Amino acid sequence: MTGATENQAPDPGGKVAVVIVAAGRGARAGQADGPKQYQRIGGRAVIARVIDIFLAHPLIGRVVVAIHAEDRELFQQAVGTDADRVTAIAGGATRQDSVRLGLQALRSYAPDKVLIHDAARPFVDMDLIDRTIAAIGEREGALPALPVADTLKRESATGMVGETVPRSGLHAAQTPQGFPFLAIMTMHEQAYDSGKSDFTDDASIAEWMQMPVKLVPGSPDNVKLTWARDIAMAHQRLSSERTHFPDIRTGNGYDVHAFEPGDHVTLCGVAIPHDRKLSGHSDADVGLHALTDALLATCGAGDIGTHFPPSDPQWKGAASRIFVEHAARLVRERGGRIANADITLICEAPRVGPHREAMTSVLSQMLGISADRISVKATTNEKLGFVGREEGIAAIATASVVFPGEVPE
């Protein structure tokens, strides 16, 4: 299994490559929302965050992601298929085997160095990546780690405290772990050929093969998402770190109705004497119809025809105020507050100016906002088209609505 780029040529300038291990099922983190690497934190999948930070590094040319064979659709939904430097492969039964397969997938790209990273660490940063890459030698690896701060106890066979383990010199390993590419690939192959499959990280394989591994300062922020509570804490962390922007949405609407014999037109809820009327199933108020669509657009609620189909006889001759008030109610039910409404009526006649104040007052009542948040204006079509020939009237409306929360990433 590969991503969209399996047949592309090697990156000529990619001296550093990355293997991201994402084939685990994450049982400890809970499966209700899928494997942890595909759960969303701050509006984005964990795996997408991890991939993006590595792709943003100037020395990294290629990223291979080892995923579970059943997760291809999840991966494509989370990451997409347009990342031309990312290849997804089917991982193995263990972390160690997934890394080996990922290294094999990099063979044709021939990088000098490789970083191996757990997908469950979405808070890796550029400084940590820099330190790890810089510490990789021709014959030595690099391991980011933090000194152990807690007092460690060894459990006895009876479940009691057996002894206190001196923490001096002990470190908690992190990823990404870095190595000369050919060396670590050879070591993984030798471990596989020897039937050694119990290594929990790549530095352990290097130790087994007696490759020196240099400790580099890890990052306290580079936590691993292991338990369900870790996902919740990641949400909280991102919420506190991000700059909050109000979720302001804008919707547009357009409507047009032809003239037919009559004695008045209804525009923006106001009856205006005229030698003809507008033809339509309801009262054919083009201004309110356009506004209804604009309001519905701000909350993804379809259009006026979805809620008030012209085939339904109950709306025959209905006042279009009903439609606007329904759309405004839907917006409020979804947490939105209408901030502004702007309507442009396009017609040669009748004149709108003398009725603008009345229209604004009616709209203010319908929407529950002050008149200074409403604009009604009119323009002609300079005698062009069906409007210019006075065959009908068109309207364009724009609505701005503020919803709770913030703009998603």
N, C-alpha and C positions, 0 to 999 in steps of 0.2 A: 504494500500500500504506500503510495507516495502522494504528495501534493501536486499542485498544478505545474511544477517545474522539474519533473523528474528527468526530462530530456534536455535540459539547458546545459550549456557549456560551463566549465568551472569558472569561478570568479578569479580573474587574473590578479586582483589586488587583495584577495582575502587571505591574509596571513594568519588570522585567528578564526576558528570555527567554534560552534557551540552545539552540544548535545543537550537537549532538554528532556528529562525523564518524566513522562506524563501518562504512563500506561497503567498506573495503579488504580484500584477501585475505591480506596479511601473509606473503608468501612467505619473507621473510628469517627470520621467527620460526619457520618450519616449520609444516606443515599436518597433521602426524600426529594432533594433538588438536584440529584445527579452527582457524579464524582466531583470531589472538591475542586479539581482543576478547572471545571467548567461552571462552577457556581459564580455568581456575579457579586462583585464587591465594588461599591461606588459606581454602579451602572455598567461595569464591564466584566467579562469573564476573567478569572484568575490567569488562565493560560495566555490570554491576549495581552495582559499587562506584562507578563514575563517576557514574551516574545518581543514586544515593542521596546523594552529597555535595552535588550541586547542588539536589536537592529539599529538602535540609535547610536551605538558606540562606533566611532570612526574606524577602529581596527578590525571590527568583526565583519566578515564577508558572507558567511553561510550559517544558517541555523537548521539543524535537524531535530525534529520533535518525534520521540518514540511514544506512540499512543496505543491504547488498547484496540484490538482488531474490531471491536464493536462500536468504537467511538468516532468513526470517521465523520458521520453526519454532525455529531456534537462539535467536533473540531472545526469543521467548515462553517458551522453557524457561529462559532465563537470567534474565529480568526478570519474567515473568508478565504478565497482562493487567489487573491490578487497580490499576495506578498511574494515577489519573484525571487527572494533569497531564502525562502522557507520551504523545507521539504518535510512532509509527515510520513513516517514509516510505521508499520505494525511492530510493536514491542514484543518482548518475550514474557515468559511466565514469572520471571523475577526482575528486580531492578538491575541486577548485574547483567542479565542477558539482554535487557533492553538497551543498556549502555553499549554492550558489544555490538549489537545490531546497528545502533546509531553511528558508532565509529566506522563500521563497514560501509555505511551509506556515505560517509565523508571521504572514503578512500580516493575516489576520482577527483576530488577537489584539492587533495594534497596540501592541507594547511600545515603551517609550521607548528602551531600550538592549538590546543583544544581546551575549552572550558566545559565542564560537565555540571549541570545544574538541575536541582529538583524543581518541578513545576509548582510545587506547593509553597515556594518561597517567592511571593510576588513583590516583596519590598526590597529586593536587591537593588543597589544603586550604582551609579557610574564610578564613584570613588572606590567601592569595593571591587568592581570589575577591573579598574585600573591597577589596584594593588596586586590583584591576583595575576593578571597578565604580566606585570613587571617582574614578579618573583619567579616565573617559570624559567628554568635554565635549560641548557642543552641536554642535561642528564638528571634534572631534578624537577619535582612537581611543586605545587603551591597549594596550601590548605588554609583557607580563612577559618579562624577559630576565636572563641572568646574564653578567657580564663574562667574556670568554674567558681562561682561565688557562693553557692549554697554548701552547707555541710552535708557530706555524703555518708550514708549508712549502708552497710551490707546486711542483707536479711539472712537470718539463720534458717536451717531446715525446718524449724518449728514455727516460723513466721515471726519470730522475735528479732530484735536488733542484735546482730551478731558482732559487728565491730564498726568503728568509725574509720572511714577511708580518708587518709590524708589527701587534701585537695591541692597541695602544693605541686605545681607543674601539670595539673590536669586542665584540659581544655575541652570545650564543647565544639565539635566540628560543624562547619556550615558548608554550603555550596554558594557559588561555583568553585569547584576544585579544578586546578589547571595543570596541564602536563604537556610535554613534547608529544605531538600527535602520534608519530610512528611508534614511539616507545610505549605509550599507554595502550595503543591498539594491539601491539604484540603481546603485552602482558595479559590483556583480557583474553586473547586467543589462547594463550598458554594455560590460563586458569580454566578456560572452557575445556580444553583438551585433557586437562588433568582431573576433570570432574569436580573442581573446587567451585562451589556455587553458593557459599555462605558468607560472602563479603557484603557488608552493608553500605560501604562507600568505596570510592575509587582509590582514595589514599591507602585503604587497607590492602588493596591489590598491589599498589606500589611498594608498600612495606614488605609484603610477602615476597616480592621480587627484588627486594633490597635496593629500591630506588630511593634516594634521599627526598624527603618532602619538607619544604620550608613552611613554617608557620607564618602567616601574615595576619594582621589584626582584622578580626571579623567586625560585624556591625550588630549592635543590639537591636536595630530595627529590622534586621534580616531574619524575621521569625518564620518558622515553618507552620503552616496551617495543618494541624493534626486532628483536632477535635472540633465538634460543631461550635463550641464556644469561641474557637479561634476565628471562625468565619464572622461571627457576630462582632468580635473585637476589631476585626479588619474593617468592617463597615463603619464602626464608630471612629476608628482612627482616620479613615479617609474623610468622613464627615467633618471632623475637627480640623483637618489640614486644608481642605479645599476652600477657596474663596466662594462665597455663596452669591449666586446671581438669581434674581427672581425669575420664575418661569413665566415669561410673557409670551403669549401665543397670538398670532395674527391670522385671521381668516378672511377670505375674499368671496364675494358672491356677485353673480351677474344674472340679469333677467331681462326679457323683452316681451312685449305684448303688442299685438296689432290693434288698430282702431276698427270699430264697427259703429253703426248708427246708435246714437244715445244723446244724453244731455249733460253728462258730467264725467270726469275721471277722478279716481281716488288715488292720491299719491302721498305716501308716507302717512297714511291714516287720515288725510284731510280730503273732503270732497270739494272739487274745483269745477265750477260751471264751464262747460265746453260744448262745442257742437257735435262731439262724438264721445264715445266711451271706449274703454279698453276691453278687448275680448279675452275671456278666460273662464276657467271653471269656477274660481272663487270671484272675489271682487277685482281681480287682476291688478292689484297694487304692486307695480314692478319694484318700487322702492323697498317695500316691506318684504317682498319675496327675495330680493337680493340680500337684504339684511339677515333674513332667516338663514340662508345658506352660509353667510359669513360667520354667524354665531355657531352654527353646527360644525363648521370646519375647525373651530378652535379646540374642539374636544373630540374630533374624529367620529362624529355622530351621524355621518351620512349627509343627505341633502333633503330639501323640502319635499321632493317626490317620494322619498323613503317614508316619511312620517305622514304626509298628506297626499296620497296618490290621487291624481285627477280622475282616475276611474272609480273612486269611491263617491257615491252620490251624496253622502252626508256633508261634503265640503262644497257642494254646489251653491254658489253665491255667498260663501262664508266670508266674514270679515278677516282680512289677512292679519289683523292684530292678533288673532288666535295663534297664528303660526309663529310670530315673533315671540310672544309670551311663552309659548311652549319651548322654543329654542333657548330662551333666556333661563327658563326653569331648569332645563337639562344642564346648562352651564353651571348654574348654582349648585345643583345636586352633585356635580363632580368636583366641587370645591372652587370653582372659578368666580372671579369678580370682574364684571364688565368695566373696562377702563375708558373705552372710547368707541364711538360709532361714527363712521363717515360715509355719507351717501351722495353720489353724484347722479342726478337725473339728466338724461340726454334726450332732448326734444326740441322741436321748433315751436311748438305751442302745446298747451297753454303756458303763460308766463308763471314761473314758480316763485319769483322774488316776493310778491305781495303775500304769499302764504308760508314763507319760510319760518317765520316765528311760530305760527300755529303748528307746523310740522314738528319743529324742535320740541315744543311743549308736549305734544302727543307722544313722541318717541321717548322723552324723559320719563313719562309715566309708564310706558311699556317696559322700559329697561331698568327702571329704578335707579337712574343715575342723574346727576345734575345736567342742566341744559348746556353748560359750558364744556361738557364732554361729548357733545353731539354736534356734527356738522352736516348741514344739508345745503347742497349747491346744485346749480343747473348750468348746462352748456348746450349750445346748439351743435348740429353736425355740419354746419356751413353748407346746408342744402345738398349734402352728399348722402348717397345710400338711401335705405328705406326710411331712416329717420329724417333725412333731408327732404324726402318727398312727402313727409308727414303721413306716413303709413303706419306709424306706431311710435312707441316710447321705449327706451332702454334705460337700465339703471345698473350702476356698479356700487357695491358696498364693501367696506372694510371694517372689521371689528377687532379690537384688541382686548384680550382677557388675561388677567393675572391669576395664575394657579398657585397653590401652595407648593413648597419645596423649592427645587432649583433646577436649572437646566441640566439634563443628564449628559454624561460624557459620550 
